[in-house]
Every structure is written in C-alpha cells, then in structure tokens.
Amino acid sequence: TFDTREAAANERLDYWVHTVSEQIVPVQIDPRGAEQLAGTAMRSTSLGALQVRQVVGGEHVYVRGEREIRAGDPVTLQVGMQLTGSSLLIQDGREAVMGAGDIVLYDSSRPFSLIMDARFHWQVFLLPKEKLRRSDREISTLTAVPIHGGTGVAAEGVDVAEIGSASAISGRVITAPIGMYPAVSAFAIVTMSGSNP
C-alpha cells in the first residue's frame, strides 16, 4: 500500500506523482490544493498478466502528455471503474463523464486527461496491449466511451465494499477474483484468450 500520510505534508505531491508514475503511468498531477492530498492511497495487486490498482484520493487532475509518454509507457489498455465520486476522462477527441459504477477504457500510449470532480475511489485494470487481439486503430475507437453503471454489465461489475478513506484501503486487502467484475472479465477473456502465448 502507498499512502501520502507516509510523507511529510510538503512532500506529498512529489510522493503521489512518483507513486502514480511508477504504479500506473507517468503523469502530471494538479492536486487542487494541499488538503486534497491528505488521505490519498493506492494498493497494487495482480491477476496473472492483469495488474489491478485500487486508488482513493481528492479532487485531483491527472494529465498525460507527449512528454510523460516519452518518459515511460507500459503499453497498456486501462480499464477504469469509478466506485465513488465523479470524473471526466478526455482522450482521442472524446469526453467521458463518469459517475459511481461507470467504466471507461483509455490507452497509456496516447495523451489523456482525467479530472476528478470529488473525492474518489477508482479501480484500474491494466491490460497489456501485446496480449490484446485488437489493433491500435481499433482500440482508439473504444477509448473515452463510458459504460454507465445504471444498466448492463457495468452495474453488475461493482461488487466491492466502498472504500471511503485512505485508512480503510490501508487496513484491508481487496482479493476479489476477476469474475466479480463481468464487464472487465468478459473484455479480458475476449481480447486475451487465444492471443500470443
């Protein structure tokens, strides 16, 4: 677990930028005030080739531009599931307005912005693009298109207890199997099975 409370108050932004850049992708972060960095945390787990990140935080703005892409690219398709809060994801000329229970795809290899409008809890699945049976052109048609949680598989996918604070995420390990998330599970099975061994 990575928790901003491990750093001094004047070092929390650098700590969080380093954590997100190492565990997800290099980004710029505007925390919208030092108080928004308090109680920000991440837990990292993996399910085979699939990496999973549980993140809680404040009203942050994450920007990944060409400079950050050059600094490091894990070459992943990322599946973001908003469990609490609201946000706006911008990529490939589209804007996805997200609420609790919604899912969105975004590509680590192209610029994006993620704007958190309130305190949030996100779950992020990092899928290696080399294992996907989809071209970059196909993937670009899927990014920043929200799957709303009020209906369909997105609603079924949210099946974890809400984590409302950094102390909560620090105090427990989320070990739910991928099968609890039908939207992500189906996507992973369709795109990863039968691909390069």
Disulfide bonds with the S-S distance in Angstrom:
none
